[in-house]
Amino acid sequence: MFDHTSRYVTLPIHHCTDAEGRTVAYVGRRFLPQGDTLPVLATVVCKEGDRLDQFAARTLGDPTLFWRIADANNAMDPMELTAAPGRELIVPTPQI
């Protein structure tokens, strides 16, 4: 259902039946990991105009893994991480 790099790939798929008898599939809830429990690959410092997908491409080799950097920095809103130049971000070691 999800690409192997997706943050949702390991989540269970549940099913329920609606009032009209149709079965609906939905993805189980994803709990955010605590950033301080993830192994650190690198730290990067934000400059004006930087984006998480750029950091992910340079450090993890895939821009779609930006969400791993957000998780490592305990961010619910990834955009807030690069909003202030000079902020140091943790890039976690890729997990298989």
Helices and strands as residue ranges (DSSP letters): E 13-17, E 23-27, G 35-37, E 40-45, H 52-60, G 63-65, H 66-72, G 78-82, E 88-92
